[in-house]
Amino acid sequence: MTKYLISFPARAMVVPAEDFAAVGEAAHQVIREAKAAGVYVFGGGINGGVAPLMVAADGRTTNETYPQTREFDGGFCVLQLPSREAAIVWAAKIAQACRCSQELREFGDDPES
């Protein structure tokens, strides 16, 4: 089985304040469904209140990011699924619940992880 990252940037989720609780419940329902199906690995949202930290090979730290990840935020989940087609089905469920498109990426196979 392959692991898939399903994610969206925070700015993609444009939901009226009065609908936010319903969207949250819909998203949690999909996650509960994934857990019940045994395909959920982990997920969550990037904590925008905590600045990213770059850690060098020598252990030195700096308050910066790679330029291409400055806006890495939003929500994500990792599911372990039998096929890309199954991943598309789950991504569509999450997109419907969150009311925004989801990006689907496949993790490479690494027998050590």
N, CA, C and O atoms as CSV, one atom per row, in Angstrom:
chain,resi,resn,atom,element,x,y,z
A,1,MET,N,N,0.845,-1.180,0.000
A,1,MET,CA,C,0.000,0.000,0.000
A,1,MET,C,C,0.889,1.241,0.000
A,1,MET,O,O,1.986,1.240,0.559
A,2,THR,N,N,0.404,2.270,-0.623
A,2,THR,CA,C,1.144,3.518,-0.788
A,2,THR,C,C,0.553,4.598,0.112
A,2,THR,O,O,-0.655,4.652,0.340
A,3,LYS,N,N,1.432,5.450,0.612
A,3,LYS,CA,C,0.974,6.587,1.422
A,3,LYS,C,C,0.793,7.798,0.508
A,3,LYS,O,O,1.605,8.047,-0.383
A,4,TYR,N,N,-0.284,8.545,0.746
A,4,TYR,CA,C,-0.610,9.733,-0.034
A,4,TYR,C,C,-0.789,10.919,0.895
A,4,TYR,O,O,-1.380,10.802,1.969
A,5,LEU,N,N,-0.275,12.059,0.470
A,5,LEU,CA,C,-0.467,13.325,1.171
A,5,LEU,C,C,-1.598,14.059,0.481
A,5,LEU,O,O,-1.545,14.302,-0.724
A,6,ILE,N,N,-2.618,14.411,1.242
A,6,ILE,CA,C,-3.742,15.196,0.750
A,6,ILE,C,C,-3.710,16.505,1.529
A,6,ILE,O,O,-3.792,16.493,2.758
A,7,SER,N,N,-3.593,17.636,0.830
A,7,SER,CA,C,-3.383,18.897,1.554
A,7,SER,C,C,-3.971,20.086,0.813
A,7,SER,O,O,-4.326,20.007,-0.363
A,8,PHE,N,N,-4.061,21.191,1.544
A,8,PHE,CA,C,-4.493,22.455,0.959
A,8,PHE,C,C,-3.843,23.599,1.732
A,8,PHE,O,O,-3.614,23.483,2.936
A,9,PRO,N,N,-3.541,24.716,1.038
A,9,PRO,CA,C,-3.013,25.882,1.742
A,9,PRO,C,C,-4.158,26.616,2.440
A,9,PRO,O,O,-5.300,26.565,1.985
A,10,ALA,N,N,-3.857,27.285,3.522
A,10,ALA,CA,C,-4.877,27.980,4.305
A,10,ALA,C,C,-5.688,28.954,3.451
A,10,ALA,O,O,-6.903,29.059,3.616
A,11,ARG,N,N,-5.029,29.658,2.549
A,11,ARG,CA,C,-5.725,30.674,1.750
A,11,ARG,C,C,-6.759,30.064,0.797
A,11,ARG,O,O,-7.620,30.788,0.295
A,12,ALA,N,N,-6.698,28.764,0.537
A,12,ALA,CA,C,-7.655,28.112,-0.357
A,12,ALA,C,C,-9.009,27.902,0.309
A,12,ALA,O,O,-10.025,27.768,-0.372
A,13,MET,N,N,-9.023,27.873,1.624
A,13,MET,CA,C,-10.260,27.578,2.348
A,13,MET,C,C,-10.968,28.887,2.688
A,13,MET,O,O,-10.721,29.494,3.730
A,14,VAL,N,N,-11.840,29.300,1.795
A,14,VAL,CA,C,-12.596,30.540,1.981
A,14,VAL,C,C,-14.012,30.142,2.385
A,14,VAL,O,O,-14.835,29.773,1.547
A,15,VAL,N,N,-14.271,30.224,3.672
A,15,VAL,CA,C,-15.541,29.775,4.222
A,15,VAL,C,C,-16.121,30.906,5.072
A,15,VAL,O,O,-15.408,31.475,5.899
A,16,PRO,N,N,-17.391,31.240,4.888
A,16,PRO,CA,C,-18.001,32.258,5.745
A,16,PRO,C,C,-17.932,31.835,7.218
A,16,PRO,O,O,-18.043,30.652,7.541
A,17,ALA,N,N,-17.751,32.792,8.078
A,17,ALA,CA,C,-17.602,32.507,9.515
A,17,ALA,C,C,-18.735,31.648,10.053
A,17,ALA,O,O,-18.511,30.774,10.891
A,18,GLU,N,N,-19.948,31.891,9.577
A,18,GLU,CA,C,-21.096,31.138,10.093
A,18,GLU,C,C,-21.092,29.675,9.627
A,18,GLU,O,O,-21.820,28.855,10.186
A,19,ASP,N,N,-20.287,29.337,8.617
A,19,ASP,CA,C,-20.206,27.961,8.124
A,19,ASP,C,C,-18.990,27.199,8.648
A,19,ASP,O,O,-18.864,25.997,8.416
A,20,PHE,N,N,-18.102,27.888,9.348
A,20,PHE,CA,C,-16.837,27.276,9.739
A,20,PHE,C,C,-17.031,26.039,10.615
A,20,PHE,O,O,-16.347,25.035,10.415
A,21,ALA,N,N,-17.949,26.091,11.578
A,21,ALA,CA,C,-18.182,24.936,12.458
A,21,ALA,C,C,-18.685,23.736,11.648
A,21,ALA,O,O,-18.269,22.605,11.898
A,22,ALA,N,N,-19.571,23.974,10.690
A,22,ALA,CA,C,-20.098,22.878,9.866
A,22,ALA,C,C,-19.005,22.279,8.992
A,22,ALA,O,O,-18.958,21.064,8.800
A,23,VAL,N,N,-18.133,23.120,8.464
A,23,VAL,CA,C,-17.023,22.624,7.647
A,23,VAL,C,C,-16.083,21.782,8.516
A,23,VAL,O,O,-15.639,20.713,8.098
A,24,GLY,N,N,-15.785,22.262,9.715
A,24,GLY,CA,C,-14.935,21.503,10.630
A,24,GLY,C,C,-15.526,20.145,10.955
A,24,GLY,O,O,-14.813,19.141,10.969
A,25,GLU,N,N,-16.825,20.108,11.215
A,25,GLU,CA,C,-17.475,18.831,11.528
A,25,GLU,C,C,-17.466,17.909,10.311
A,25,GLU,O,O,-17.248,16.706,10.453
A,26,ALA,N,N,-17.698,18.454,9.124
A,26,ALA,CA,C,-17.673,17.631,7.901
A,26,ALA,C,C,-16.277,17.042,7.685
A,26,ALA,O,O,-16.144,15.870,7.333
A,27,ALA,N,N,-15.251,17.847,7.894
A,27,ALA,CA,C,-13.873,17.365,7.742
A,27,ALA,C,C,-13.561,16.286,8.776
A,27,ALA,O,O,-12.952,15.267,8.450
A,28,HIS,N,N,-13.977,16.509,10.013
A,28,HIS,CA,C,-13.741,15.500,11.055
A,28,HIS,C,C,-14.485,14.206,10.743
A,28,HIS,O,O,-13.997,13.121,11.059
A,29,GLN,N,N,-15.659,14.310,10.127
A,29,GLN,CA,C,-16.411,13.108,9.769
A,29,GLN,C,C,-15.657,12.287,8.727
A,29,GLN,O,O,-15.639,11.059,8.805
A,30,VAL,N,N,-15.040,12.946,7.760
A,30,VAL,CA,C,-14.257,12.215,6.756
A,30,VAL,C,C,-13.055,11.534,7.420
A,30,VAL,O,O,-12.716,10.399,7.086
A,31,ILE,N,N,-12.418,12.230,8.354
A,31,ILE,CA,C,-11.272,11.636,9.062
A,31,ILE,C,C,-11.722,10.433,9.893
A,31,ILE,O,O,-11.035,9.412,9.935
A,32,ARG,N,N,-12.878,10.555,10.552
A,32,ARG,CA,C,-13.409,9.409,11.303
A,32,ARG,C,C,-13.677,8.235,10.358
A,32,ARG,O,O,-13.420,7.082,10.706
A,33,GLU,N,N,-14.191,8.529,9.169
A,33,GLU,CA,C,-14.444,7.484,8.174
A,33,GLU,C,C,-13.130,6.829,7.735
A,33,GLU,O,O,-13.059,5.608,7.600
A,34,ALA,N,N,-12.098,7.635,7.514
A,34,ALA,CA,C,-10.795,7.094,7.119
A,34,ALA,C,C,-10.209,6.217,8.229
A,34,ALA,O,O,-9.620,5.171,7.956
A,35,LYS,N,N,-10.373,6.647,9.467
A,35,LYS,CA,C,-9.887,5.841,10.596
A,35,LYS,C,C,-10.637,4.521,10.663
A,35,LYS,O,O,-10.029,3.467,10.852
A,36,ALA,N,N,-11.959,4.573,10.510
A,36,ALA,CA,C,-12.765,3.351,10.560
A,36,ALA,C,C,-12.398,2.400,9.421
A,36,ALA,O,O,-12.471,1.181,9.577
A,37,ALA,N,N,-12.002,2.960,8.275
A,37,ALA,CA,C,-11.601,2.139,7.121
A,37,ALA,C,C,-10.174,1.622,7.251
A,37,ALA,O,O,-9.735,0.805,6.442
A,38,GLY,N,N,-9.447,2.092,8.264
A,38,GLY,CA,C,-8.079,1.629,8.485
A,38,GLY,C,C,-7.054,2.227,7.532
A,38,GLY,O,O,-5.978,1.655,7.355
A,39,VAL,N,N,-7.366,3.379,6.906
A,39,VAL,CA,C,-6.438,3.982,5.941
A,39,VAL,C,C,-5.769,5.238,6.468
A,39,VAL,O,O,-4.858,5.760,5.826
A,40,TYR,N,N,-6.199,5.738,7.622
A,40,TYR,CA,C,-5.667,6.982,8.183
A,40,TYR,C,C,-4.291,6.740,8.802
A,40,TYR,O,O,-4.119,5.811,9.591
A,41,VAL,N,N,-3.309,7.576,8.443
A,41,VAL,CA,C,-1.979,7.491,9.039
A,41,VAL,C,C,-1.818,8.616,10.054
A,41,VAL,O,O,-1.599,8.352,11.236
A,42,PHE,N,N,-1.924,9.861,9.612
A,42,PHE,CA,C,-1.935,11.015,10.504
A,42,PHE,C,C,-2.332,12.252,9.733
A,42,PHE,O,O,-2.382,12.235,8.503
A,43,GLY,N,N,-2.613,13.316,10.441
A,43,GLY,CA,C,-2.985,14.563,9.784
A,43,GLY,C,C,-3.058,15.691,10.786
A,43,GLY,O,O,-2.844,15.500,11.983
A,44,GLY,N,N,-3.359,16.857,10.282
A,44,GLY,CA,C,-3.500,18.021,11.138
A,44,GLY,C,C,-3.347,19.286,10.326
A,44,GLY,O,O,-3.494,19.289,9.104
A,45,GLY,N,N,-3.053,20.337,11.018
A,45,GLY,CA,C,-2.843,21.622,10.374
A,45,GLY,C,C,-1.540,22.223,10.859
A,45,GLY,O,O,-1.139,22.019,12.005
A,46,ILE,N,N,-0.882,22.964,9.984
A,46,ILE,CA,C,0.357,23.629,10.365
A,46,ILE,C,C,0.020,24.760,11.329
A,46,ILE,O,O,-0.862,25.570,11.045
A,47,ASN,N,N,0.701,24.823,12.449
A,47,ASN,CA,C,0.460,25.859,13.455
A,47,ASN,C,C,1.083,27.166,12.981
A,47,ASN,O,O,2.293,27.366,13.085
A,48,GLY,N,N,0.242,28.047,12.463
A,48,GLY,CA,C,0.706,29.328,11.953
A,48,GLY,C,C,1.230,30.258,13.025
A,48,GLY,O,O,1.881,31.254,12.711
A,49,GLY,N,N,0.959,29.953,14.294
A,49,GLY,CA,C,1.422,30.786,15.397
A,49,GLY,C,C,2.861,30.500,15.818
A,49,GLY,O,O,3.414,31.211,16.656
A,50,VAL,N,N,3.461,29.478,15.249
A,50,VAL,CA,C,4.834,29.117,15.590
A,50,VAL,C,C,5.682,29.256,14.323
A,50,VAL,O,O,5.434,28.590,13.318
A,51,ALA,N,N,6.676,30.124,14.389
A,51,ALA,CA,C,7.523,30.380,13.227
A,51,ALA,C,C,8.355,29.149,12.870
A,51,ALA,O,O,8.786,28.413,13.758
A,52,PRO,N,N,8.584,28.922,11.576
A,52,PRO,CA,C,9.448,27.815,11.173
A,52,PRO,C,C,10.895,28.083,11.566
A,52,PRO,O,O,11.307,29.231,11.727
A,53,LEU,N,N,11.637,27.035,11.714
A,53,LEU,CA,C,13.040,27.123,12.118
A,53,LEU,C,C,13.862,26.262,11.180
A,53,LEU,O,O,13.528,25.100,10.949
A,54,MET,N,N,14.932,26.818,10.638
A,54,MET,CA,C,15.834,26.056,9.769
A,54,MET,C,C,16.928,25.458,10.644
A,54,MET,O,O,17.590,26.178,11.390
A,55,VAL,N,N,17.119,24.161,10.557
A,55,VAL,CA,C,18.136,23.458,11.338
A,55,VAL,C,C,19.175,22.908,10.369
A,55,VAL,O,O,18.853,22.080,9.517
A,56,ALA,N,N,20.419,23.365,10.495
A,56,ALA,CA,C,21.510,22.954,9.610
A,56,ALA,C,C,22.088,21.610,10.056
A,56,ALA,O,O,21.811,21.138,11.159
A,57,ALA,N,N,22.884,21.013,9.192
A,57,ALA,CA,C,23.507,19.720,9.485
A,57,ALA,C,C,24.378,19.767,10.732
A,57,ALA,O,O,24.545,18.753,11.409
A,58,ASP,N,N,24.939,20.945,11.045
A,58,ASP,CA,C,25.779,21.069,12.240
A,58,ASP,C,C,24.975,21.411,13.487
A,58,ASP,O,O,25.548,21.624,14.556
A,59,GLY,N,N,23.629,21.467,13.359
A,59,GLY,CA,C,22.767,21.759,14.497
A,59,GLY,C,C,22.460,23.239,14.676
A,59,GLY,O,O,21.628,23.604,15.506
A,60,ARG,N,N,23.120,24.090,13.909
A,60,ARG,CA,C,22.875,25.535,13.994
A,60,ARG,C,C,21.452,25.824,13.524
A,60,ARG,O,O,20.972,25.196,12.579
A,61,THR,N,N,20.769,26.774,14.179
A,61,THR,CA,C,19.406,27.121,13.802
A,61,THR,C,C,19.314,28.581,13.377
A,61,THR,O,O,20.031,29.440,13.890
A,62,THR,N,N,18.429,28.841,12.442
A,62,THR,CA,C,18.141,30.203,12.003
A,62,THR,C,C,16.637,30.342,11.804
A,62,THR,O,O,15.955,29.374,11.470
A,63,ASN,N,N,16.134,31.532,12.009
A,63,ASN,CA,C,14.710,31.813,11.836
A,63,ASN,C,C,14.428,32.128,10.374
A,63,ASN,O,O,14.272,33.289,9.994
A,64,GLU,N,N,14.365,31.083,9.565
A,64,GLU,CA,C,14.105,31.241,8.142
A,64,GLU,C,C,13.500,29.966,7.589
A,64,GLU,O,O,13.332,28.982,8.308
A,65,THR,N,N,13.176,29.992,6.311
A,65,THR,CA,C,12.658,28.815,5.620
A,65,THR,C,C,13.316,28.742,4.251
A,65,THR,O,O,13.999,29.671,3.820
A,66,TYR,N,N,13.098,27.630,3.582
A,66,TYR,CA,C,13.441,27.582,2.169
A,66,TYR,C,C,12.507,28.568,1.471
A,66,TYR,O,O,11.330,28.634,1.824
A,67,PRO,N,N,12.989,29.331,0.499
A,67,PRO,CA,C,12.132,30.322,-0.162
A,67,PRO,C,C,10.829,29.744,-0.719
A,67,PRO,O,O,9.790,30.400,-0.645
A,68,GLN,N,N,10.863,28.553,-1.264
A,68,GLN,CA,C,9.665,27.977,-1.871
A,68,GLN,C,C,8.641,27.482,-0.846
A,68,GLN,O,O,7.528,27.116,-1.224
A,69,THR,N,N,8.997,27.465,0.446
A,69,THR,CA,C,8.044,26.991,1.458
A,69,THR,C,C,7.619,28.084,2.427
A,69,THR,O,O,7.069,27.778,3.484
A,70,ARG,N,N,7.853,29.323,2.104
A,70,ARG,CA,C,7.463,30.425,3.002
A,70,ARG,C,C,5.986,30.391,3.359
A,70,ARG,O,O,5.609,30.778,4.465
A,71,GLU,N,N,5.151,29.937,2.448
A,71,GLU,CA,C,3.719,29.916,2.697
A,71,GLU,C,C,3.204,28.496,2.896
A,71,GLU,O,O,2.082,28.181,2.500
A,72,PHE,N,N,4.000,27.656,3.493
A,72,PHE,CA,C,3.575,26.288,3.789
A,72,PHE,C,C,2.682,26.339,5.020
A,72,PHE,O,O,3.169,26.454,6.145
A,73,ASP,N,N,1.392,26.253,4.806
A,73,ASP,CA,C,0.425,26.323,5.891
A,73,ASP,C,C,-0.805,25.519,5.482
A,73,ASP,O,O,-0.804,24.860,4.443
A,74,GLY,N,N,-1.817,25.573,6.274
A,74,GLY,CA,C,-3.055,24.886,5.932
A,74,GLY,C,C,-3.173,23.537,6.596
A,74,GLY,O,O,-2.548,23.275,7.623
A,75,GLY,N,N,-3.985,22.681,5.993
A,75,GLY,CA,C,-4.252,21.381,6.574
A,75,GLY,C,C,-3.777,20.256,5.674
A,75,GLY,O,O,-3.573,20.440,4.474
A,76,PHE,N,N,-3.604,19.090,6.275
A,76,PHE,CA,C,-3.129,17.937,5.514
A,76,PHE,C,C,-3.506,16.655,6.230
A,76,PHE,O,O,-3.804,16.656,7.425
A,77,CYS,N,N,-3.489,15.577,5.490
A,77,CYS,CA,C,-3.560,14.252,6.106
A,77,CYS,C,C,-2.779,13.294,5.225
A,77,CYS,O,O,-2.586,13.530,4.032
A,78,VAL,N,N,-2.341,12.224,5.834
A,78,VAL,CA,C,-1.646,11.157,5.120
A,78,VAL,C,C,-2.510,9.908,5.259
A,78,VAL,O,O,-2.858,9.496,6.365
A,79,LEU,N,N,-2.845,9.320,4.125
A,79,LEU,CA,C,-3.625,8.093,4.093
A,79,LEU,C,C,-2.812,7.010,3.396
A,79,LEU,O,O,-2.052,7.291,2.470
A,80,GLN,N,N,-2.976,5.787,3.842
A,80,GLN,CA,C,-2.313,4.643,3.205
A,80,GLN,C,C,-3.375,3.886,2.431
A,80,GLN,O,O,-4.322,3.348,3.004
A,81,LEU,N,N,-3.197,3.853,1.097
A,81,LEU,CA,C,-4.256,3.357,0.227
A,81,LEU,C,C,-3.714,2.390,-0.819
A,81,LEU,O,O,-2.520,2.399,-1.117
A,82,PRO,N,N,-4.590,1.557,-1.378
A,82,PRO,CA,C,-4.143,0.549,-2.336
A,82,PRO,C,C,-3.863,1.075,-3.738
A,82,PRO,O,O,-3.194,0.404,-4.525
A,83,SER,N,N,-4.371,2.284,-4.069
A,83,SER,CA,C,-4.177,2.777,-5.438
A,83,SER,C,C,-4.344,4.293,-5.503
A,83,SER,O,O,-4.897,4.915,-4.596
A,84,ARG,N,N,-3.859,4.860,-6.583
A,84,ARG,CA,C,-4.039,6.294,-6.827
A,84,ARG,C,C,-5.528,6.615,-6.994
A,84,ARG,O,O,-5.993,7.672,-6.567
A,85,GLU,N,N,-6.258,5.710,-7.608
A,85,GLU,CA,C,-7.691,5.916,-7.787
A,85,GLU,C,C,-8.397,6.028,-6.434
A,85,GLU,O,O,-9.274,6.874,-6.256
A,86,ALA,N,N,-8.014,5.180,-5.489
A,86,ALA,CA,C,-8.585,5.264,-4.138
A,86,ALA,C,C,-8.204,6.587,-3.484
A,86,ALA,O,O,-9.016,7.193,-2.785
A,87,ALA,N,N,-6.976,7.033,-3.709
A,87,ALA,CA,C,-6.523,8.313,-3.150
A,87,ALA,C,C,-7.341,9.469,-3.710
A,87,ALA,O,O,-7.660,10.413,-2.987
A,88,ILE,N,N,-7.680,9.401,-4.988
A,88,ILE,CA,C,-8.503,10.446,-5.607
A,88,ILE,C,C,-9.888,10.476,-4.975
A,88,ILE,O,O,-10.442,11.550,-4.742
A,89,VAL,N,N,-10.444,9.313,-4.699
A,89,VAL,CA,C,-11.763,9.243,-4.052
A,89,VAL,C,C,-11.712,9.911,-2.683
A,89,VAL,O,O,-12.592,10.702,-2.343
A,90,TRP,N,N,-10.676,9.591,-1.888
A,90,TRP,CA,C,-10.556,10.194,-0.562
A,90,TRP,C,C,-10.292,11.696,-0.652
A,90,TRP,O,O,-10.849,12.466,0.130
A,91,ALA,N,N,-9.457,12.119,-1.589
A,91,ALA,CA,C,-9.184,13.549,-1.762
A,91,ALA,C,C,-10.468,14.297,-2.116
A,91,ALA,O,O,-10.682,15.420,-1.660
A,92,ALA,N,N,-11.316,13.677,-2.926
A,92,ALA,CA,C,-12.593,14.301,-3.282
A,92,ALA,C,C,-13.499,14.430,-2.066
A,92,ALA,O,O,-14.188,15.439,-1.914
A,93,LYS,N,N,-13.507,13.423,-1.198
A,93,LYS,CA,C,-14.307,13.499,0.032
A,93,LYS,C,C,-13.823,14.657,0.909
A,93,LYS,O,O,-14.625,15.412,1.460
A,94,ILE,N,N,-12.519,14.781,1.025
A,94,ILE,CA,C,-11.952,15.861,1.851
A,94,ILE,C,C,-12.227,17.214,1.211
A,94,ILE,O,O,-12.551,18.175,1.908
A,95,ALA,N,N,-12.099,17.296,-0.117
A,95,ALA,CA,C,-12.381,18.553,-0.824
A,95,ALA,C,C,-13.825,18.984,-0.607
A,95,ALA,O,O,-14.101,20.164,-0.389
A,96,GLN,N,N,-14.734,18.037,-0.668
A,96,GLN,CA,C,-16.142,18.362,-0.456
A,96,GLN,C,C,-16.363,18.845,0.972
A,96,GLN,O,O,-17.061,19.835,1.186
A,97,ALA,N,N,-15.778,18.161,1.948
A,97,ALA,CA,C,-15.952,18.543,3.349
A,97,ALA,C,C,-15.350,19.913,3.642
A,97,ALA,O,O,-15.954,20.720,4.349
A,98,CYS,N,N,-14.160,20.178,3.099
A,98,CYS,CA,C,-13.453,21.435,3.377
A,98,CYS,C,C,-13.865,22.574,2.448
A,98,CYS,O,O,-13.487,23.726,2.658
A,99,ARG,N,N,-14.638,22.242,1.428
A,99,ARG,CA,C,-15.106,23.228,0.448
A,99,ARG,C,C,-13.958,23.905,-0.288
A,99,ARG,O,O,-14.032,25.086,-0.628
A,100,CYS,N,N,-12.897,23.141,-0.531
A,100,CYS,CA,C,-11.788,23.661,-1.339
A,100,CYS,C,C,-11.028,22.483,-1.954
A,100,CYS,O,O,-11.020,21.374,-1.419
A,101,SER,N,N,-10.400,22.755,-3.080
A,101,SER,CA,C,-9.626,21.720,-3.771
A,101,SER,C,C,-8.492,21.220,-2.891
A,101,SER,O,O,-7.982,21.941,-2.034
A,102,GLN,N,N,-8.115,19.982,-3.120
A,102,GLN,CA,C,-7.036,19.349,-2.366
A,102,GLN,C,C,-5.918,18.958,-3.323
A,102,GLN,O,O,-6.169,18.540,-4.453
A,103,GLU,N,N,-4.687,19.099,-2.859
A,103,GLU,CA,C,-3.541,18.647,-3.639
A,103,GLU,C,C,-3.216,17.220,-3.212
A,103,GLU,O,O,-3.166,16.915,-2.021
A,104,LEU,N,N,-2.999,16.354,-4.190
A,104,LEU,CA,C,-2.699,14.949,-3.920
A,104,LEU,C,C,-1.272,14.662,-4.345
A,104,LEU,O,O,-0.884,14.927,-5.483
A,105,ARG,N,N,-0.491,14.116,-3.417
A,105,ARG,CA,C,0.886,13.724,-3.713
A,105,ARG,C,C,1.122,12.318,-3.174
A,105,ARG,O,O,0.570,11.920,-2.148
A,106,GLU,N,N,1.955,11.585,-3.893
A,106,GLU,CA,C,2.287,10.219,-3.501
A,106,GLU,C,C,3.667,10.189,-2.885
A,106,GLU,O,O,4.610,10.763,-3.429
A,107,PHE,N,N,3.790,9.518,-1.746
A,107,PHE,CA,C,5.113,9.333,-1.145
A,107,PHE,C,C,5.860,8.240,-1.893
A,107,PHE,O,O,5.264,7.260,-2.339
A,108,GLY,N,N,7.168,8.416,-2.026
A,108,GLY,CA,C,7.997,7.392,-2.632
A,108,GLY,C,C,8.125,6.209,-1.695
A,108,GLY,O,O,8.022,6.360,-0.478
A,109,ASP,N,N,8.345,5.053,-2.248
A,109,ASP,CA,C,8.494,3.850,-1.440
A,109,ASP,C,C,9.875,3.829,-0.778
A,109,ASP,O,O,10.896,3.898,-1.462
A,110,ASP,N,N,9.900,3.736,0.523
A,110,ASP,CA,C,11.146,3.639,1.286
A,110,ASP,C,C,10.971,2.507,2.286
A,110,ASP,O,O,10.260,2.678,3.276
A,111,PRO,N,N,11.597,1.360,2.060
A,111,PRO,CA,C,11.384,0.215,2.936
A,111,PRO,C,C,11.843,0.443,4.372
A,111,PRO,O,O,11.479,-0.325,5.263
A,112,GLU,N,N,12.634,1.483,4.611
A,112,GLU,CA,C,13.103,1.776,5.965
A,112,GLU,C,C,12.126,2.657,6.756
A,112,GLU,O,O,12.314,2.854,7.956
A,113,SER,N,N,11.082,3.190,6.097
A,113,SER,CA,C,10.169,4.059,6.840
A,113,SER,C,C,8.800,3.448,6.996
A,113,SER,O,O,7.917,4.058,7.599
